[in-house]
Amino acid sequence: MVPRTWRANPWSVPLVLAGLAFTLTACAYAVMAVQKLAAGRAAQEAESSPWLIEFLDRSGARLMLAELVVLAIVVVAAMTSERWRNGGRETEC
């Protein structure tokens, strides 16, 4: 068997970026939800709340859904390109 040179998948960087964006948004959304549940913060929240909390309150679910769709597309593209580059053969671990 002839050893093949390793080449990086061109979808690796977009995959990492999409995963990182989704992870950060999900964590921020969870922090927002916990802060909303805190009973003592209700009075402070009425006075002022950070722009990120307001943004996530308005459109956090839509943002996470859009990021999840992008992540799914990039994952499929990465797996498809890997198979295409290997000529349809399974990769070895």
N, C-alpha and C positions, 0 to 999 in steps of 0.2 A: 504494500500500500504506500503510495506516494504521500508524504506529509504536505498538507495544504497550509498556506500562509493564512494567518488570522486577519480578518478585516472586520472593522467595527460596523455594526448595523447603522445605516444613516438615520434610522428612526429612534436611536437611543437617546439623543439629546432632547428631542421634542417629548419623548415618553417621560423622561425624568422631570422636565419642566411642567408638563401637564399634571403629573402625580404630585409634585411639590405644591403647585397652585391649589389643587383640590384639597390636599392635606391642610394647608394653611387656612383656607376658607372654612373647612369643616371645624378646625380647632377654634377659630374666631367665632363661628356660629355657636359652638358649644359654650364658649365663655359668655357670649351674649345671653344665651338661654339661662345659664346659671345666675347671671347678674339680675335678670328679670325675675327670677324666682325668689331672690333675697328680699325679704319683707322690709328690712330696714333701709333699703336703697330706693324705695319708691319716692320718697320726698326729694332726695338728691337728684333722681332721674328727671323729675318734673322741671327742676331748675336748669340743668344742662346735662347733655350727654355727648360723648365723643362722636365725631362724624362717622367713624367706622361702625359703631353700634347702631346709629341711625340708618346707615346704608344697609347693613345686614338685616335690620328689622324690616326694612321696606322690600329689599330684593335679594336677600341672602339665599332663599330657597331656589329662586330662578337661577342665580349665579352658580350654585352648587350643581344644579341639574345640567346647565350648559357645560360646566367643567367636566362633569361625568360623561356627557356625550362626546366631548373632545377627547377625553382620556380613552374611551372605548374605541373610537376611530383610530387613534394613534396606536393602541395595542394591537388591533387587527392589522393595521398597516405594517407594524414591526414584525408580527408573526408571518404575514404573507411574504414580505420581502426576504425574510430569513429562509423560508422554504424555497422561494424562487431562486435565491442565490445558491442554495445547495442542490438545485436540480430536482427537487421533490423528495430528496432523501431526508430521513430524520437526523437531527444533530446528535452527536455523542456528548455525554456529560463529562 
